[in-house]
Amino acid sequence: MAKLPVISGKEAIKAFEKDGWYIERRARSRHIIMKKEGMKNTLSIPEHKVLDRGLLRALIRDAYISVDEFVGLLK
């Protein structure tokens, strides 16, 4: 299993977009809300310079992808 990288919110958004997620709206609290066709859940990604690894792991789990797949999307 790949190690979780230290990335920003913008980098995470770009990676999730490669997996088919799209930006639905921007919340007032500087969070980006993302959706994907066929999925009931949404992803709420803060626009921070550094995302906490626990938050990133939870976002990956909510997107139903593995850490290895996510690391592949970052490239």
Backbone atoms as SQL, in Angstrom:
CREATE TABLE atoms (id INTEGER PRIMARY KEY, chain TEXT, resi INTEGER, resn TEXT, atom TEXT, x REAL, y REAL, z REAL);
INSERT INTO atoms VALUES
  (1, 'A', 1, 'MET', 'N', 0.840, -1.166, 0.000),
  (2, 'A', 1, 'MET', 'CA', 0.000, 0.000, 0.000),
  (3, 'A', 1, 'MET', 'C', 0.891, 1.236, 0.000),
  (4, 'A', 2, 'ALA', 'N', 0.502, 2.210, -0.811),
  (5, 'A', 2, 'ALA', 'CA', 1.275, 3.443, -0.924),
  (6, 'A', 2, 'ALA', 'C', 1.070, 4.319, 0.298),
  (7, 'A', 3, 'LYS', 'N', 2.069, 5.108, 0.603),
  (8, 'A', 3, 'LYS', 'CA', 1.985, 6.035, 1.719),
  (9, 'A', 3, 'LYS', 'C', 1.238, 7.285, 1.261),
  (10, 'A', 4, 'LEU', 'N', 0.412, 7.825, 2.137),
  (11, 'A', 4, 'LEU', 'CA', -0.340, 9.029, 1.791),
  (12, 'A', 4, 'LEU', 'C', 0.605, 10.218, 1.668),
  (13, 'A', 5, 'PRO', 'N', 0.530, 10.949, 0.569),
  (14, 'A', 5, 'PRO', 'CA', 1.388, 12.121, 0.413),
  (15, 'A', 5, 'PRO', 'C', 0.815, 13.323, 1.152),
  (16, 'A', 6, 'VAL', 'N', 1.639, 14.316, 1.358),
  (17, 'A', 6, 'VAL', 'CA', 1.199, 15.584, 1.924),
  (18, 'A', 6, 'VAL', 'C', 0.861, 16.482, 0.743),
  (19, 'A', 7, 'ILE', 'N', -0.440, 16.821, 0.608),
  (20, 'A', 7, 'ILE', 'CA', -0.878, 17.611, -0.545),
  (21, 'A', 7, 'ILE', 'C', -1.805, 18.727, -0.079),
  (22, 'A', 8, 'SER', 'N', -2.068, 19.654, -1.000),
  (23, 'A', 8, 'SER', 'CA', -2.985, 20.757, -0.714),
  (24, 'A', 8, 'SER', 'C', -4.400, 20.371, -1.134),
  (25, 'A', 9, 'GLY', 'N', -5.347, 21.202, -0.764),
  (26, 'A', 9, 'GLY', 'CA', -6.727, 20.968, -1.162),
  (27, 'A', 9, 'GLY', 'C', -6.896, 21.041, -2.672),
  (28, 'A', 10, 'LYS', 'N', -6.192, 21.974, -3.325),
  (29, 'A', 10, 'LYS', 'CA', -6.287, 22.105, -4.782),
  (30, 'A', 10, 'LYS', 'C', -5.773, 20.859, -5.490),
  (31, 'A', 11, 'GLU', 'N', -4.692, 20.285, -4.985),
  (32, 'A', 11, 'GLU', 'CA', -4.155, 19.061, -5.585),
  (33, 'A', 11, 'GLU', 'C', -5.137, 17.909, -5.428),
  (34, 'A', 12, 'ALA', 'N', -5.786, 17.831, -4.275),
  (35, 'A', 12, 'ALA', 'CA', -6.771, 16.784, -4.037),
  (36, 'A', 12, 'ALA', 'C', -7.955, 16.940, -4.978),
  (37, 'A', 13, 'ILE', 'N', -8.404, 18.168, -5.182),
  (38, 'A', 13, 'ILE', 'CA', -9.527, 18.424, -6.086),
  (39, 'A', 13, 'ILE', 'C', -9.184, 17.977, -7.497),
  (40, 'A', 14, 'LYS', 'N', -7.984, 18.304, -7.974),
  (41, 'A', 14, 'LYS', 'CA', -7.565, 17.897, -9.317),
  (42, 'A', 14, 'LYS', 'C', -7.532, 16.377, -9.450),
  (43, 'A', 15, 'ALA', 'N', -7.064, 15.683, -8.415),
  (44, 'A', 15, 'ALA', 'CA', -6.992, 14.224, -8.457),
  (45, 'A', 15, 'ALA', 'C', -8.399, 13.620, -8.493),
  (46, 'A', 16, 'PHE', 'N', -9.308, 14.130, -7.677),
  (47, 'A', 16, 'PHE', 'CA', -10.669, 13.602, -7.676),
  (48, 'A', 16, 'PHE', 'C', -11.385, 13.909, -8.990),
  (49, 'A', 17, 'GLU', 'N', -11.066, 15.036, -9.621),
  (50, 'A', 17, 'GLU', 'CA', -11.654, 15.336, -10.925),
  (51, 'A', 17, 'GLU', 'C', -11.237, 14.306, -11.968),
  (52, 'A', 18, 'LYS', 'N', -10.012, 13.812, -11.880),
  (53, 'A', 18, 'LYS', 'CA', -9.554, 12.770, -12.799),
  (54, 'A', 18, 'LYS', 'C', -10.337, 11.475, -12.616),
  (55, 'A', 19, 'ASP', 'N', -10.900, 11.270, -11.417),
  (56, 'A', 19, 'ASP', 'CA', -11.669, 10.066, -11.123),
  (57, 'A', 19, 'ASP', 'C', -13.156, 10.245, -11.449),
  (58, 'A', 20, 'GLY', 'N', -13.540, 11.383, -12.011),
  (59, 'A', 20, 'GLY', 'CA', -14.923, 11.590, -12.413),
  (60, 'A', 20, 'GLY', 'C', -15.739, 12.481, -11.495),
  (61, 'A', 21, 'TRP', 'N', -15.158, 12.966, -10.420),
  (62, 'A', 21, 'TRP', 'CA', -15.854, 13.880, -9.519),
  (63, 'A', 21, 'TRP', 'C', -15.841, 15.263, -10.138),
  (64, 'A', 22, 'TYR', 'N', -16.874, 16.047, -9.888),
  (65, 'A', 22, 'TYR', 'CA', -16.932, 17.411, -10.410),
  (66, 'A', 22, 'TYR', 'C', -17.333, 18.368, -9.288),
  (67, 'A', 23, 'ILE', 'N', -16.953, 19.618, -9.465),
  (68, 'A', 23, 'ILE', 'CA', -17.254, 20.637, -8.456),
  (69, 'A', 23, 'ILE', 'C', -18.718, 21.028, -8.600),
  (70, 'A', 24, 'GLU', 'N', -19.471, 20.796, -7.539),
  (71, 'A', 24, 'GLU', 'CA', -20.886, 21.164, -7.551),
  (72, 'A', 24, 'GLU', 'C', -21.067, 22.607, -7.097),
  (73, 'A', 25, 'ARG', 'N', -20.374, 22.976, -6.023),
  (74, 'A', 25, 'ARG', 'CA', -20.481, 24.337, -5.524),
  (75, 'A', 25, 'ARG', 'C', -19.331, 24.626, -4.572),
  (76, 'A', 26, 'ARG', 'N', -19.228, 25.893, -4.231),
  (77, 'A', 26, 'ARG', 'CA', -18.225, 26.349, -3.267),
  (78, 'A', 26, 'ARG', 'C', -18.983, 26.842, -2.036),
  (79, 'A', 27, 'ALA', 'N', -18.709, 26.251, -0.901),
  (80, 'A', 27, 'ALA', 'CA', -19.368, 26.648, 0.343),
  (81, 'A', 27, 'ALA', 'C', -18.745, 27.941, 0.862),
  (82, 'A', 28, 'ARG', 'N', -19.482, 28.645, 1.692),
  (83, 'A', 28, 'ARG', 'CA', -18.984, 29.926, 2.223),
  (84, 'A', 28, 'ARG', 'C', -17.742, 29.750, 3.086),
  (85, 'A', 29, 'SER', 'N', -17.569, 28.587, 3.634),
  (86, 'A', 29, 'SER', 'CA', -16.441, 28.351, 4.541),
  (87, 'A', 29, 'SER', 'C', -15.177, 27.905, 3.802),
  (88, 'A', 30, 'ARG', 'N', -15.059, 28.254, 2.527),
  (89, 'A', 30, 'ARG', 'CA', -13.897, 27.905, 1.699),
  (90, 'A', 30, 'ARG', 'C', -13.720, 26.403, 1.552),
  (91, 'A', 31, 'HIS', 'N', -14.817, 25.704, 1.387),
  (92, 'A', 31, 'HIS', 'CA', -14.800, 24.282, 1.096),
  (93, 'A', 31, 'HIS', 'C', -15.378, 24.079, -0.296),
  (94, 'A', 32, 'ILE', 'N', -14.838, 23.124, -1.013),
  (95, 'A', 32, 'ILE', 'CA', -15.346, 22.756, -2.327),
  (96, 'A', 32, 'ILE', 'C', -16.177, 21.497, -2.150),
  (97, 'A', 33, 'ILE', 'N', -17.413, 21.516, -2.642),
  (98, 'A', 33, 'ILE', 'CA', -18.306, 20.370, -2.566),
  (99, 'A', 33, 'ILE', 'C', -18.279, 19.680, -3.920),
  (100, 'A', 34, 'MET', 'N', -17.915, 18.395, -3.918),
  (101, 'A', 34, 'MET', 'CA', -17.797, 17.639, -5.166),
  (102, 'A', 34, 'MET', 'C', -18.802, 16.498, -5.192),
  (103, 'A', 35, 'LYS', 'N', -19.298, 16.204, -6.405),
  (104, 'A', 35, 'LYS', 'CA', -20.237, 15.101, -6.615),
  (105, 'A', 35, 'LYS', 'C', -19.734, 14.244, -7.768),
  (106, 'A', 36, 'LYS', 'N', -20.305, 13.042, -7.865),
  (107, 'A', 36, 'LYS', 'CA', -19.987, 12.135, -8.956),
  (108, 'A', 36, 'LYS', 'C', -21.275, 11.450, -9.367),
  (109, 'A', 37, 'GLU', 'N', -21.467, 11.304, -10.664),
  (110, 'A', 37, 'GLU', 'CA', -22.668, 10.651, -11.171),
  (111, 'A', 37, 'GLU', 'C', -22.761, 9.235, -10.618),
  (112, 'A', 38, 'GLY', 'N', -23.958, 8.859, -10.160),
  (113, 'A', 38, 'GLY', 'CA', -24.181, 7.526, -9.634),
  (114, 'A', 38, 'GLY', 'C', -23.808, 7.351, -8.174),
  (115, 'A', 39, 'MET', 'N', -23.297, 8.395, -7.541),
  (116, 'A', 39, 'MET', 'CA', -22.901, 8.328, -6.130),
  (117, 'A', 39, 'MET', 'C', -23.850, 9.194, -5.309),
  (118, 'A', 40, 'LYS', 'N', -24.258, 8.693, -4.153),
  (119, 'A', 40, 'LYS', 'CA', -25.146, 9.457, -3.285),
  (120, 'A', 40, 'LYS', 'C', -24.385, 10.449, -2.416),
  (121, 'A', 41, 'ASN', 'N', -23.154, 10.104, -2.057),
  (122, 'A', 41, 'ASN', 'CA', -22.396, 10.962, -1.140),
  (123, 'A', 41, 'ASN', 'C', -21.669, 12.075, -1.880),
  (124, 'A', 42, 'THR', 'N', -21.259, 13.079, -1.140),
  (125, 'A', 42, 'THR', 'CA', -20.480, 14.191, -1.668),
  (126, 'A', 42, 'THR', 'C', -19.154, 14.257, -0.919),
  (127, 'A', 43, 'LEU', 'N', -18.204, 14.949, -1.513),
  (128, 'A', 43, 'LEU', 'CA', -16.916, 15.191, -0.866),
  (129, 'A', 43, 'LEU', 'C', -16.824, 16.670, -0.534),
  (130, 'A', 44, 'SER', 'N', -16.438, 16.995, 0.665),
  (131, 'A', 44, 'SER', 'CA', -16.243, 18.378, 1.090),
  (132, 'A', 44, 'SER', 'C', -14.749, 18.577, 1.339),
  (133, 'A', 45, 'ILE', 'N', -14.099, 19.274, 0.429),
  (134, 'A', 45, 'ILE', 'CA', -12.644, 19.418, 0.479),
  (135, 'A', 45, 'ILE', 'C', -12.287, 20.858, 0.838),
  (136, 'A', 46, 'PRO', 'N', -11.600, 21.072, 1.952),
  (137, 'A', 46, 'PRO', 'CA', -11.202, 22.435, 2.323),
  (138, 'A', 46, 'PRO', 'C', -10.066, 22.926, 1.425),
  (139, 'A', 47, 'GLU', 'N', -10.049, 24.215, 1.184),
  (140, 'A', 47, 'GLU', 'CA', -8.993, 24.802, 0.361),
  (141, 'A', 47, 'GLU', 'C', -7.797, 25.197, 1.234),
  (142, 'A', 48, 'HIS', 'N', -7.224, 24.233, 1.908),
  (143, 'A', 48, 'HIS', 'CA', -6.061, 24.470, 2.765),
  (144, 'A', 48, 'HIS', 'C', -4.782, 24.216, 1.982),
  (145, 'A', 49, 'LYS', 'N', -3.691, 24.788, 2.467),
  (146, 'A', 49, 'LYS', 'CA', -2.395, 24.550, 1.835),
  (147, 'A', 49, 'LYS', 'C', -1.913, 23.132, 2.086),
  (148, 'A', 50, 'VAL', 'N', -2.256, 22.573, 3.245),
  (149, 'A', 50, 'VAL', 'CA', -1.880, 21.201, 3.587),
  (150, 'A', 50, 'VAL', 'C', -3.102, 20.514, 4.195),
  (151, 'A', 51, 'LEU', 'N', -3.496, 19.381, 3.610),
  (152, 'A', 51, 'LEU', 'CA', -4.600, 18.598, 4.159),
  (153, 'A', 51, 'LEU', 'C', -4.058, 17.609, 5.181),
  (154, 'A', 52, 'ASP', 'N', -4.755, 17.475, 6.286),
  (155, 'A', 52, 'ASP', 'CA', -4.394, 16.496, 7.298),
  (156, 'A', 52, 'ASP', 'C', -4.531, 15.094, 6.699),
  (157, 'A', 53, 'ARG', 'N', -3.630, 14.201, 7.035),
  (158, 'A', 53, 'ARG', 'CA', -3.662, 12.855, 6.459),
  (159, 'A', 53, 'ARG', 'C', -4.925, 12.098, 6.839),
  (160, 'A', 54, 'GLY', 'N', -5.446, 12.322, 8.041),
  (161, 'A', 54, 'GLY', 'CA', -6.680, 11.660, 8.449),
  (162, 'A', 54, 'GLY', 'C', -7.855, 12.110, 7.601),
  (163, 'A', 55, 'LEU', 'N', -7.929, 13.412, 7.313),
  (164, 'A', 55, 'LEU', 'CA', -8.983, 13.938, 6.453),
  (165, 'A', 55, 'LEU', 'C', -8.839, 13.389, 5.043),
  (166, 'A', 56, 'LEU', 'N', -7.622, 13.363, 4.527),
  (167, 'A', 56, 'LEU', 'CA', -7.390, 12.856, 3.179),
  (168, 'A', 56, 'LEU', 'C', -7.786, 11.386, 3.084),
  (169, 'A', 57, 'ARG', 'N', -7.438, 10.595, 4.078),
  (170, 'A', 57, 'ARG', 'CA', -7.801, 9.177, 4.089),
  (171, 'A', 57, 'ARG', 'C', -9.334, 9.022, 4.112),
  (172, 'A', 58, 'ALA', 'N', -10.026, 9.866, 4.875),
  (173, 'A', 58, 'ALA', 'CA', -11.488, 9.808, 4.931),
  (174, 'A', 58, 'ALA', 'C', -12.105, 10.188, 3.585),
  (175, 'A', 59, 'LEU', 'N', -11.541, 11.198, 2.912),
  (176, 'A', 59, 'LEU', 'CA', -12.042, 11.584, 1.589),
  (177, 'A', 59, 'LEU', 'C', -11.858, 10.458, 0.578),
  (178, 'A', 60, 'ILE', 'N', -10.711, 9.801, 0.628),
  (179, 'A', 60, 'ILE', 'CA', -10.440, 8.685, -0.280),
  (180, 'A', 60, 'ILE', 'C', -11.416, 7.551, -0.013),
  (181, 'A', 61, 'ARG', 'N', -11.668, 7.263, 1.256),
  (182, 'A', 61, 'ARG', 'CA', -12.614, 6.209, 1.620),
  (183, 'A', 61, 'ARG', 'C', -14.032, 6.564, 1.149),
  (184, 'A', 62, 'ASP', 'N', -14.435, 7.839, 1.310),
  (185, 'A', 62, 'ASP', 'CA', -15.761, 8.278, 0.880),
  (186, 'A', 62, 'ASP', 'C', -15.921, 8.227, -0.638),
  (187, 'A', 63, 'ALA', 'N', -14.814, 8.335, -1.364),
  (188, 'A', 63, 'ALA', 'CA', -14.848, 8.273, -2.821),
  (189, 'A', 63, 'ALA', 'C', -14.805, 6.824, -3.331),
  (190, 'A', 64, 'TYR', 'N', -14.688, 5.858, -2.416),
  (191, 'A', 64, 'TYR', 'CA', -14.640, 4.428, -2.749),
  (192, 'A', 64, 'TYR', 'C', -13.491, 4.091, -3.695),
  (193, 'A', 65, 'ILE', 'N', -12.312, 4.666, -3.412),
  (194, 'A', 65, 'ILE', 'CA', -11.102, 4.287, -4.135),
  (195, 'A', 65, 'ILE', 'C', -10.037, 3.931, -3.107),
  (196, 'A', 66, 'SER', 'N', -8.991, 3.268, -3.557),
  (197, 'A', 66, 'SER', 'CA', -7.905, 2.895, -2.651),
  (198, 'A', 66, 'SER', 'C', -6.855, 4.005, -2.619),
  (199, 'A', 67, 'VAL', 'N', -5.983, 3.932, -1.644),
  (200, 'A', 67, 'VAL', 'CA', -4.897, 4.908, -1.538),
  (201, 'A', 67, 'VAL', 'C', -3.987, 4.800, -2.755),
  (202, 'A', 68, 'ASP', 'N', -3.730, 3.564, -3.212),
  (203, 'A', 68, 'ASP', 'CA', -2.892, 3.370, -4.399),
  (204, 'A', 68, 'ASP', 'C', -3.497, 4.031, -5.625),
  (205, 'A', 69, 'GLU', 'N', -4.827, 3.888, -5.796),
  (206, 'A', 69, 'GLU', 'CA', -5.497, 4.511, -6.920),
  (207, 'A', 69, 'GLU', 'C', -5.395, 6.036, -6.829),
  (208, 'A', 70, 'PHE', 'N', -5.564, 6.580, -5.618),
  (209, 'A', 70, 'PHE', 'CA', -5.487, 8.021, -5.435),
  (210, 'A', 70, 'PHE', 'C', -4.087, 8.539, -5.755),
  (211, 'A', 71, 'VAL', 'N', -3.075, 7.843, -5.287),
  (212, 'A', 71, 'VAL', 'CA', -1.695, 8.263, -5.565),
  (213, 'A', 71, 'VAL', 'C', -1.456, 8.238, -7.078),
  (214, 'A', 72, 'GLY', 'N', -2.020, 7.262, -7.777),
  (215, 'A', 72, 'GLY', 'CA', -1.913, 7.208, -9.223),
  (216, 'A', 72, 'GLY', 'C', -2.597, 8.399, -9.895),
  (217, 'A', 73, 'LEU', 'N', -3.685, 8.867, -9.334),
  (218, 'A', 73, 'LEU', 'CA', -4.391, 10.018, -9.896),
  (219, 'A', 73, 'LEU', 'C', -3.628, 11.322, -9.706),
  (220, 'A', 74, 'LEU', 'N', -2.744, 11.363, -8.727),
  (221, 'A', 74, 'LEU', 'CA', -1.956, 12.574, -8.479),
  (222, 'A', 74, 'LEU', 'C', -0.897, 12.799, -9.559),
  (223, 'A', 75, 'LYS', 'N', -0.542, 11.764, -10.278),
  (224, 'A', 75, 'LYS', 'CA', 0.527, 11.881, -11.283),
  (225, 'A', 75, 'LYS', 'C', -0.011, 12.347, -12.608);
